[in-house]
Amino acid sequence: MASLTSPGLDYYKIEVDEQKKLIKSVWLRPVHGHEIIAGATRLYEVLRDTKFERAIADARLITSVSADIKGWLSYDFFELLSSTQLKKLARVIPAQELVRQELVQVAANAQQRGVVRFQVNSFLNPGEALSWLAS
């Protein structure tokens, strides 16, 4: 599995599993604002460039999401992802109730707008997420 690094994104790791045709991303520390946008945009770029259909995004270390970032995620980010070959996105979200609800709502808002052209599901642990991606 190849690990991609990006200048200035030492808080975010993306791995490309060529054999499984799977993108794995993980936040390495709590992040906010522009860091979330920069990391999410990098995930989009990797999905666009590889044309892979499955991804897991581990966001367990996110501790808060501002209203502006929630809006960007539900409007811009999900539209960007929908322009790729992505078919399934598994999100591993924090156990903290408030943040978990916020991240679930971001995806729900995007789905209600009809811009999501892939399956998206949220999980509390990576094992469940990977099992869902494999199904």
C-alpha positions, 0 to 999 in steps of 0.5 A: 500500500502506497502512502501519499504525503502532501506538503503542509498536510502532516495532519492527514494521511492517504494510502492507496491500496492498488491491489484492493483498489481502495483509498484509505484516509485518516486524520492524524490529529484534531483539525479545524477550518482550512485544514479540513478543507485542505485534507478533504480536497486532497482526498478528492484529488486522489479519487479523481486521479486514481479513479478508484470506486471505494474509499474509507475516511477515518475522522475519529480525531475530529473534535468539532466542525464549524457551521462554515465547514459543515456547509462546505462539506455538504455542498462542495465536498460531496459534489466534488466526490460525486464527480469522481468514479467513487461508488462507496464511501465509508466514514469512520466517525467520532464516538463523541455524540455531538460531533458524530451527529454533525458529521452524519447530518453533513452527509444527510444534507448532501443526500437530501439535495440529490448531489450524492452519486455514491453510497455513503455510510458512517461507522464507529470503527474501521473494521465495520467500515471495511466490511461494508466496503467489501460487501 
